[in-house]
Structure formats: C-alpha cells, structure tokens
Amino acid sequence: MATKRAAPAAEAKFQKEALLKSERFRDQRDLISAVLDDDRCYSIREAEEKIQSYMKGKVK
C-alpha cells in the first residue's frame, strides 16, 4: 500500500519590522535592519540565510 505524503506547508512570511521586533532575532537586529529590504516579506529561513550570507562575505 502506498503512503501519501502531505504537501509541504507554506512557510509563514514576515515583514522586516516584525522580524526586528521578534525575540528570535533580538541579537541580530542590526543585521536584519541592514540586510533585509523594507518592502519584502521573508520566511524565518530566508532571513537566516540572508544573515549567514552577509556574515560569510569578504571585507573590502
């Protein structure tokens, strides 16, 4: 008998302002402010990826 897989749930998206106010990113508020765009919504995963990408960037 084949098992059915549930479709992946859509990730919740948050505005930059909501991420800035969140407890999860309290230590990274300065990075959130600098890295994320004001007019876009991000999932938690997307925000974390943007932060990690920025942190791994080379210093000029």
N, C-alpha and C positions, 0 to 999 in steps of 0.2 A: 504494500500500500504506500503510495507516495505521500510525503508530508507536504503540507502547504506552508510556505513562508510568508510572513506578513510583509507588506510593503514597508520599506523604511519610512519612519515618521519624519516629517519635515522638521528641520531644526528651527527653533524659535529665533527670530531676528530682533535685534535691539538697536535703538538709535545710539549714537555716540554719547549723548547726555545720560542715557540710562546706564551705559557701561561705566561712565565716570562716577556715577553715584553708587554703583554696586559694591558690595563688600568683597566680592571675589577679586576685583581689580584695585583695591584700595592702595596697595603698594606700588601700583603701576599707572597711577592716574596721569602723571606727567607724560608717560609714553603713549597712553591712549589719546591724550589731547594732541600730541604731535603727529602720531602715525595715522589715525583714522580720519576719514572725511566726515564733515558735518552733515552732508546731505544723503548719506548712505546708511543702510541698516546692516548689521553684522551679526552672525551667529557667534556663540562663545568660541567655537573652534576657529572661525575666521579671524576673530580679534586676537586670539592667542598666536595664530600663525603669523599675522602681521607684526606682532610684537617680537616674536622669535626671529623673523626675517630681518627686522630692523637691528636687533641685538647682534646678529651674526655679520652685519655689514662691516665693511672696512672703513677705518678712519682715514680721512683725506689729509 
